[in-house]
């Protein structure tokens, strides 16, 4: 005669079924949130605005498929190429809502750089991850946009690492661009990193945060010629402290894990894009950070530009230090150059003080 299953076995089966149901429900919910499509641009009544554009394209750039998220209220508006930071950190999921006002002024192309965001792939050759290749890729993207939207030139906006890459792009091909907009401008990488670390230590002490202070004191900034792997082990915990103490978003004590929510909710990303997002960050950093050190001082590497330059810098920026960015600007030669200090911003004044940012774009950049 068979014995009836024990109470423990029954409880285990029921628990397993419940857990499976929860996992399945979460997966279905994530699938719903991750169609990999961008929503149309609509008016107050919910109707698609005529002549607006909201598409995700994957043209072959540099021999591989790269993703462009393109959004704007009217195709006749000037085109703006957004070059994100990192290296390897696509900021589209984190600024898409804040930047909706910019869609009235520009047709914005968010370029997911190779090895990052939606352009990450395990098939990308590490040998192709070079500064020269990304400059060429960015140039191809610019030419693609000029042809697609029948423009003579476009505008280019770089944020953080994107200011480093973007500065090289405009220096090599100034004829493609009306103007350069730099946000969180890279200047002298080593000096900026020294200041960033000093800020984090000072904040940890003033806040009596012994855990952060101990962690920071255990870190030692690598030499400029150290490998990217050594820098990665240093930068990641250091940036967590900078982020925590408001050096990335002014006056906001946050954890880097807080960025998970906008990434999870981003409709333009598929589940796969979200799962491999951090892999793209690591991959890109390990292959591209060395160029920030090789050209550690842009005042020496790029002393002159041949198009108008507009730099937006939060005075509380402790990722790309404010004073270092201002020093780069002061030494830069350009036909037109303007520097804007944002008193209530850190590393992202285009988000933290969006209204002031847009007002300057309208008046100074677009002359509206």
C-alpha positions as CSV (number, residue, x, y, z in Angstrom):
1,X,0.0,0.0,0.0
2,X,1.4,3.4,-1.1
3,X,2.1,6.0,1.6
4,X,0.5,9.4,1.1
5,X,2.9,12.2,0.4
6,X,4.2,13.8,3.6
7,X,3.0,17.2,4.6
8,X,6.5,18.6,3.8
9,X,6.4,17.3,0.2
10,X,3.0,18.8,-0.4
11,X,4.1,22.1,1.0
12,X,7.2,22.0,-1.2
13,X,5.2,21.4,-4.3
14,X,2.7,24.1,-3.5
15,X,5.6,26.6,-2.8
16,X,7.3,25.6,-6.1
17,X,4.1,26.2,-8.0
18,X,3.6,29.6,-6.4
19,X,7.2,30.6,-7.0
20,X,6.9,29.5,-10.6
21,X,3.7,31.5,-11.0
22,X,5.4,34.6,-9.6
23,X,8.5,34.2,-11.9
24,X,6.2,33.7,-14.9
25,X,4.1,36.8,-14.0
26,X,7.2,38.9,-13.6
27,X,8.6,37.7,-16.9
28,X,5.3,38.5,-18.7
29,X,5.2,41.9,-17.1
30,X,8.8,42.6,-18.1
31,X,8.0,41.4,-21.6
32,X,5.1,43.8,-21.7
33,X,7.4,46.6,-20.6
34,X,10.1,45.7,-23.2
35,X,8.6,45.7,-26.7
36,X,11.8,47.3,-28.2
37,X,9.7,50.0,-29.9
38,X,9.5,53.7,-29.4
39,X,6.1,55.3,-28.8
40,X,4.7,57.7,-31.5
41,X,4.8,61.5,-30.7
42,X,1.3,62.6,-29.9
43,X,-0.6,65.8,-29.2
44,X,-2.6,66.6,-26.1
45,X,-5.5,64.6,-27.5
46,X,-3.4,61.5,-28.1
47,X,-3.3,61.9,-31.9
48,X,0.0,61.3,-33.7
49,X,1.5,64.6,-34.7
50,X,1.7,65.0,-38.5
51,X,5.3,64.9,-39.8
52,X,6.7,63.7,-36.5
53,X,9.2,60.9,-36.4
54,X,9.6,58.2,-33.8
55,X,11.6,55.2,-35.0
56,X,14.3,52.8,-34.1
57,X,16.7,52.0,-36.9
58,X,19.6,49.6,-37.1
59,X,21.8,50.7,-40.1
60,X,25.1,49.1,-40.7
61,X,27.8,51.5,-39.4
62,X,31.4,50.5,-39.3
63,X,30.5,47.1,-40.7
64,X,28.1,46.2,-37.9
65,X,24.5,47.0,-37.0
66,X,24.2,49.9,-34.7
67,X,21.0,51.3,-33.1
68,X,19.6,54.8,-33.7
69,X,16.6,55.9,-31.7
70,X,15.2,58.9,-33.6
71,X,12.5,61.1,-32.2
72,X,11.2,64.6,-33.1
73,X,7.9,66.5,-33.6
74,X,8.7,67.6,-37.2
75,X,11.1,66.3,-39.7
76,X,11.9,69.8,-40.9
77,X,13.4,70.7,-37.6
78,X,17.2,70.7,-37.3
79,X,18.8,67.3,-36.5
80,X,20.7,66.8,-33.2
81,X,23.0,63.8,-32.7
82,X,23.2,62.8,-29.1
83,X,26.5,61.2,-28.2
84,X,26.1,59.4,-24.8
85,X,28.5,59.0,-22.0
86,X,30.4,56.2,-20.3
87,X,32.2,54.8,-22.2
88,X,29.4,52.3,-22.6
89,X,26.6,54.0,-20.7
90,X,23.7,54.8,-23.0
91,X,21.7,57.4,-21.1
92,X,18.5,57.3,-23.3
93,X,16.5,55.4,-20.7
94,X,17.4,58.0,-18.1
95,X,16.7,61.2,-20.0
96,X,14.0,60.2,-22.5
97,X,11.2,61.8,-20.4
98,X,13.2,64.9,-19.5
99,X,14.2,65.5,-23.1
100,X,10.6,65.5,-24.5
101,X,10.8,69.3,-24.7
102,X,13.8,69.0,-27.0
103,X,11.8,67.0,-29.4
104,X,9.9,70.2,-30.3
105,X,13.2,71.9,-31.3
106,X,15.1,69.1,-32.9
107,X,14.8,65.7,-34.6
108,X,17.0,63.9,-32.0
109,X,19.1,60.9,-32.9
110,X,20.2,58.9,-29.8
111,X,23.2,56.9,-31.1
112,X,23.7,53.7,-29.2
113,X,27.4,53.4,-29.6
114,X,28.9,50.0,-30.5
115,X,29.3,47.8,-27.5
116,X,26.7,49.9,-25.5
117,X,23.0,49.7,-24.9
118,X,21.0,48.4,-27.8
119,X,24.2,48.2,-29.9
120,X,25.9,45.7,-27.5
121,X,26.7,42.3,-28.9
122,X,29.0,39.5,-27.8
123,X,30.0,39.3,-31.5
124,X,31.7,42.7,-31.5
125,X,35.4,42.3,-32.0
126,X,37.4,43.8,-29.1
127,X,40.0,44.9,-31.7
128,X,37.3,47.2,-33.2
129,X,36.7,49.1,-30.0
130,X,39.1,51.9,-30.6
131,X,38.8,55.7,-30.5
132,X,39.6,56.0,-34.2
133,X,36.8,53.5,-35.0
134,X,34.3,55.3,-32.9
135,X,35.2,58.6,-34.5
136,X,34.6,57.0,-37.9
137,X,31.4,55.4,-36.7
138,X,30.1,58.7,-35.4
139,X,31.0,60.3,-38.7
140,X,29.1,57.7,-40.6
141,X,26.1,58.2,-38.3
142,X,26.2,62.0,-38.9
143,X,26.4,61.5,-42.7
144,X,23.5,59.0,-42.5
145,X,21.4,61.6,-40.7
146,X,22.3,64.4,-43.1
147,X,21.2,62.2,-46.1
148,X,18.1,60.8,-44.4
149,X,16.7,64.2,-43.4
150,X,18.1,66.1,-46.4
151,X,20.2,68.5,-44.2
152,X,23.3,70.4,-45.0
153,X,24.7,69.9,-41.5
154,X,23.5,68.7,-38.1
155,X,24.1,69.7,-34.5
156,X,26.0,67.4,-32.1
157,X,25.6,67.1,-28.3
158,X,28.0,65.1,-26.2
159,X,27.5,64.2,-22.5
160,X,30.5,63.1,-20.3
161,X,32.5,60.5,-22.3
162,X,30.4,61.8,-25.3
163,X,32.1,65.2,-24.9
164,X,35.5,63.4,-25.4
165,X,34.4,61.4,-28.4
166,X,32.3,64.3,-29.8
167,X,35.2,66.7,-29.5
168,X,37.4,64.5,-31.7
169,X,34.5,64.0,-34.2
170,X,34.0,67.7,-34.7
171,X,37.7,68.4,-34.9
172,X,38.2,65.8,-37.7
173,X,35.0,66.7,-39.6
174,X,33.9,70.2,-38.7
175,X,32.0,70.6,-42.0
176,X,29.3,68.2,-40.9
177,X,28.2,70.2,-37.9
178,X,26.6,73.6,-37.2
179,X,27.6,73.6,-33.6
180,X,28.9,71.5,-30.7
181,X,27.1,71.2,-27.3
182,X,29.1,69.8,-24.5
183,X,27.5,68.7,-21.2
184,X,29.7,67.5,-18.4
185,X,32.7,68.4,-20.5
186,X,35.9,66.3,-20.2
187,X,39.0,68.4,-19.8
188,X,42.0,66.9,-18.0
189,X,41.0,63.3,-17.0
190,X,43.7,62.8,-14.4
191,X,43.2,66.1,-12.6
192,X,39.4,65.6,-12.7
193,X,39.7,62.1,-11.2
194,X,41.9,63.4,-8.4
195,X,39.3,66.1,-7.6
196,X,36.5,63.6,-7.8
197,X,38.2,61.3,-5.2
198,X,39.0,64.2,-2.9
199,X,35.3,65.3,-3.0
200,X,34.1,61.8,-2.1
201,X,36.5,61.5,0.8
202,X,35.6,65.0,2.1
203,X,31.9,64.2,1.9
204,X,32.3,60.8,3.7
205,X,34.1,62.5,6.5
206,X,31.6,65.4,6.8
207,X,28.7,63.0,6.9
208,X,30.5,60.6,9.3
209,X,30.0,57.8,6.8
210,X,32.6,55.4,8.1
211,X,31.7,52.6,5.7
212,X,32.2,54.8,2.6
213,X,35.3,56.5,4.1
214,X,36.9,53.1,4.8
215,X,36.1,51.9,1.3
216,X,37.5,55.0,-0.3
217,X,40.7,54.9,1.8
218,X,41.3,51.4,0.6
219,X,41.2,52.6,-3.0
220,X,44.3,53.8,-4.7
221,X,44.0,55.8,-8.0
222,X,45.9,53.8,-10.7
223,X,48.7,55.4,-12.6
224,X,47.8,57.0,-16.0
225,X,49.4,54.1,-17.8
226,X,47.7,51.4,-15.8
227,X,45.5,49.0,-17.6
228,X,41.8,49.6,-18.0
229,X,41.0,46.6,-15.7
230,X,42.8,48.2,-12.9
231,X,41.0,51.5,-13.5
232,X,37.7,49.7,-13.7
233,X,38.2,48.2,-10.2
234,X,38.9,51.7,-8.9
235,X,36.3,53.8,-10.8
236,X,33.3,51.7,-10.0
237,X,33.4,51.9,-6.2
238,X,34.6,55.5,-6.4
239,X,31.7,56.5,-8.6
240,X,29.2,54.8,-6.3
241,X,30.4,57.1,-3.5
242,X,30.3,60.2,-5.8
243,X,26.8,59.2,-6.8
244,X,25.7,58.7,-3.2
245,X,27.0,62.1,-2.1
246,X,25.3,64.1,-4.9
247,X,28.2,64.6,-7.2
248,X,26.2,63.1,-10.1
249,X,22.8,64.6,-9.3
250,X,23.1,67.7,-7.0
251,X,21.5,67.5,-3.7
252,X,20.2,64.0,-4.3
253,X,21.6,61.1,-2.2
254,X,21.1,58.1,-4.4
255,X,22.4,54.7,-5.1
256,X,23.5,53.6,-8.5
257,X,21.0,50.8,-8.2
258,X,18.3,53.5,-8.4
259,X,19.0,53.7,-12.1
260,X,17.5,50.2,-12.5
261,X,13.9,51.5,-12.5
262,X,14.1,53.7,-15.6
263,X,16.1,51.0,-17.4
264,X,13.4,48.4,-16.6
265,X,10.6,50.7,-17.6
266,X,12.3,51.7,-20.9
267,X,10.0,50.5,-23.8
268,X,12.7,51.0,-26.4
269,X,14.8,48.3,-24.8
270,X,14.0,44.6,-25.1
271,X,14.4,42.2,-22.2
272,X,17.7,41.1,-23.8
273,X,18.9,44.8,-24.0
274,X,18.1,45.2,-20.3
275,X,19.8,42.0,-19.2
276,X,23.0,42.8,-21.1
277,X,23.1,46.5,-20.4
278,X,25.8,46.2,-17.7
279,X,27.8,43.8,-19.8
280,X,28.0,46.6,-22.4
281,X,29.2,49.1,-19.8
282,X,32.0,46.7,-18.7
283,X,33.0,45.7,-22.2
284,X,33.1,49.3,-23.4
285,X,35.0,50.6,-20.4
286,X,37.7,47.9,-20.6
287,X,38.4,48.8,-24.2
288,X,37.9,52.5,-24.4
289,X,38.8,54.1,-21.1
290,X,42.5,54.0,-22.0
291,X,41.9,56.6,-24.7
292,X,40.8,59.0,-22.0
293,X,44.2,58.5,-20.4
294,X,46.2,58.6,-23.6
295,X,44.6,62.0,-24.4
296,X,44.3,62.9,-20.8
297,X,44.4,66.7,-21.4
298,X,42.2,68.0,-24.2
299,X,43.7,71.4,-23.9
300,X,46.8,69.8,-25.4
301,X,45.1,67.2,-27.6
302,X,42.4,69.5,-29.1
303,X,43.4,73.1,-28.5
304,X,41.2,74.5,-31.3
305,X,37.8,73.8,-32.8
306,X,36.4,75.3,-36.0
307,X,32.7,75.4,-35.2
308,X,30.8,77.2,-32.4
309,X,31.2,75.5,-29.0
310,X,28.6,75.7,-26.2
311,X,29.5,74.0,-22.9
312,X,27.0,73.4,-20.1
313,X,28.5,72.5,-16.7
314,X,27.0,72.0,-13.3
315,X,29.1,73.7,-10.6
316,X,28.6,70.6,-8.4
317,X,29.8,68.2,-11.0
318,X,32.3,65.8,-9.4
319,X,32.5,63.3,-12.3
320,X,33.8,65.8,-14.8
321,X,35.0,68.5,-12.5
322,X,33.6,72.0,-13.0
323,X,36.9,73.8,-12.6
324,X,38.7,71.4,-15.0
325,X,36.0,71.8,-17.6
326,X,36.2,75.6,-17.2
327,X,40.0,75.6,-17.6
328,X,39.6,73.6,-20.8
329,X,37.0,76.1,-22.1
330,X,39.3,79.1,-21.2
331,X,42.2,77.7,-23.2
332,X,40.1,76.5,-26.2
333,X,40.1,78.4,-29.5
334,X,36.8,78.5,-31.4
335,X,35.0,80.9,-33.7
336,X,32.3,81.2,-31.1
337,X,32.4,79.7,-27.6
338,X,30.2,80.1,-24.6
339,X,30.3,78.5,-21.1
340,X,27.2,78.2,-18.9
341,X,27.4,77.4,-15.2
342,X,24.4,75.8,-13.6
343,X,24.2,76.5,-9.9
344,X,21.8,73.7,-9.0
345,X,23.3,70.9,-11.1
346,X,26.0,68.4,-11.0
347,X,26.8,66.1,-13.9
348,X,23.5,66.5,-15.8
349,X,22.3,70.1,-16.0
350,X,20.3,69.1,-19.1
351,X,18.1,67.1,-16.8
352,X,18.6,68.7,-13.4
353,X,17.8,72.2,-14.7
354,X,16.1,71.4,-18.0
355,X,14.1,74.6,-18.4
356,X,17.2,76.8,-18.1
357,X,19.0,74.5,-20.5
358,X,16.3,74.7,-23.1
359,X,16.1,78.4,-22.8
360,X,19.8,78.7,-23.6
361,X,19.5,76.3,-26.5
362,X,16.7,78.3,-28.0
363,X,18.3,81.7,-27.6
364,X,22.0,81.1,-28.2
365,X,22.3,77.9,-30.2
366,X,19.2,78.2,-32.4
367,X,18.8,82.0,-32.1
368,X,15.1,81.6,-31.6
